[in-house]
Structure formats: structure tokens, C-alpha cells
Amino acid sequence: MLRRLWLVFAQVCTVCVALIFTVSTLRPEWLARSPAAPAPHAPAPTASASSPSAPVTPVAVGGKPADAASVSVGGFRRAAERALPSVVKIATSVRRPRGSVDNPFDPQSFFGNRREADRQTVLGEGSGVIVRPDGYILTNNHVLEGAQQVQVELSDRRVLPARLIGTDALTDLAVIKVEANALPAVPLGDSQALHVGDIVLAIGNPFGVFGNTVTMGIVSALGRTQIAEGNPFESFIQTDAAINQGNSGGALVNVQGELVGINSAIFTRTGDFSGIGFAIPTAIAQPIMEQLIAHGEVKRGYIGANLGPVTPEIAARLALKQTGGAFVAAVLDGAPASRAGLRVNDVIVEVDGRATQEPADAINTIAMSAPEQTIPLKVLRGGETVDLKITLGRRPQPRR
């Protein structure tokens, strides 16, 4: 009798072990323990800087706390949904002599008096960003350069003709306008609040065939210079968010979906994206855009001085304790700088109340100030700080 009971017990145990093994393999969640209920009278946990149980605060991106729901639950969906409708596709056409693009050695290109049949239409594509609901669109100058016809495809697939409002080759920016109202304008963000490591989204129309596309990356560097040849007002945002041909003029946005830059260029040895892209920050783009909309051109302040970096050698020669600032290498006779008393070997450390760490800081602040405006300068001279006031001239337009 005992033996039979033992055999039954052993068989039941074997069946139970088999069931547990099967459930743990196929449905492990069925065996998950539910969280223990808190003690009946236990005090609520208190968040503190040193408490390991303190709630996690969303990472601040672009100087603002990230929206926890959009980042942790919906990824960056909300930022993309906010900015995507504002990004447009731009198509351009220009009539050029045959042989000027595809075959520069075409014998016909050496003869004048061309007929219309000797000309060809060259098409170009890029992106743009709606910045005002009444149809103003910000893009790159190189997207529109030489264009005779411009068309814009909105996110709702409407295709509208656009007219040129103004261009600024020195910053590679341009504004066009379509005749439409109540368009989804992108909210403008503060690019100066960005930090290296902040997450950003690049939105544009890669290769002109895929439609609006969102890529994600981080801010890799800030204040990049010597990127675009002939551009003295550089302070690019560098990002590893994928930027390809056709993305020029598109949006770089933060995780709130606010515009912080206009995608402009990539560094590549192959022609393909290599993880290094550059965007014009809104700190530069916004005042240029506003001038182009208001006047159709950009009027820049000018002092008539050659500014350069404070190298360790210059700092040692001038007995400076630091290498920050803008070194005055030359001053033009009769220029605003000369009339204000600025001298060679001065080091500009502040322009119009803004600290100058690099020459680009002073150059951009001066250029963004209106001609005829009087602004204060603070310079280091002979170990002392000297305050000057300078009435700006107007920067000459570049020769074409």
C-alpha cells in the first residue's frame, strides 16, 4: 500500500515539474511575481539629490527639459510630428548653355550667338522650412542659385510656384514665398541653448525622391568654422544626423520640434554622408531671415579691421594671461575702427555687451548690428582694459 502511494506521489511530482518547465519556457510572464504592496503605514518615498530612489528627470536638451512622454514612450515622435509639416521640397530649373554643365569641352560652347536650341534646362532639388504661416520659406542660397523657376511641394502634396524674396550668399541663406495662408510654420528654437551631446533630428527630402525623411543624431560640435569657402560668418552646428543630397535647406530640430538650424553641408571624401553634417544655427539664420523678409537684402555692420585669433605666441608677446578674444591685426585708415581709436595689437574681449572668446564672436556680433549704430567695445591694451564706442559703417557687398 505504501509503495503504491509512493509511486503516485512520484508521478504527481514529475508531472508538476514538467508543467513548470513548460510554462517557464513558453510563458515565463505567468510565473512573474507581482510587486509587493507597500507597508500599511509606510511613509511615501521622498526624492532627494542623493537618494537612489529619486525619480529620474528627463535629460535637458537644448536648454529645456525634454518631454518625458515623448522621449520615453513615443520616442521622438512628437518632435517629428510637430516639425514635419513645415518642411517642403524645393525644385528649381535654370536654362544654361549646352556644354556648360555636362560637357565643358563641347565645341559649341566656344561660339557666341546661341540659339534657344543650344540651351538645356538643368534641374535642381533641395528642401526648405516654412517659417511664417503666410508662405515665407527659409532655405539655402545654393539651392536657389541661378534658378529661373522655383516650385515648392508642401507636405500635403500641393505644388505651388514660389517667388524669390532675397538671398544672402555670405551665410548661404535665402527666403522664398508661396501664395498660401495658414501654413504650418515651424516654431523657432534657441540654437545658443544647444550643448554637445544634445539629441537633434534632421528633416529634409534626400535625393529629391523619398519625400520628407527624419534622421536622428546628436550635436557633435558647436561653432565650427572654415567650412564654407568665402563665408566669413560661420558658426556651424556639427551633427551626425544623416544629411544627404536634397537635404540642403531642411530643418535641424531639437526634441521639442523647434527649429535650431538649417541643414547646409556635409564633409565627405566619397560624395555620400560620412557622419559629419553642418547646419546654420538659428542665432545666425533668424536675423538674416528677418532682414530678407523686411528689405530683400541684408545690411551688415562694419568696422574696417582685420581680426584674428589670440595664439599662444601673441598672448606671450602681449603678456596676456589667456588666449581668448579677437586680436586686431590691422586697422584700415579712415574706417570706423580707426575713428573710434581701435589700434593694432588690441584684443577685443567684448562687443556690445557680449563676451568675445573667438574672432567669430566679434565678427558675427558686429555683422548682425545695424549700420550707423553705435556700440561699445571692450579691449585689452598694454595690460589694461580700455572702453571704446564705435559707430558702425555698412559692410561692402561681396564682388560677384
Order of alpha helices (4+ residues) and beta strands (2+ residues): alpha-beta-beta-alpha-beta-beta-beta-alpha-beta-beta-beta-beta-beta-beta-beta-beta-beta-alpha-beta-beta-alpha-beta-alpha-beta-beta-alpha-beta-beta-beta
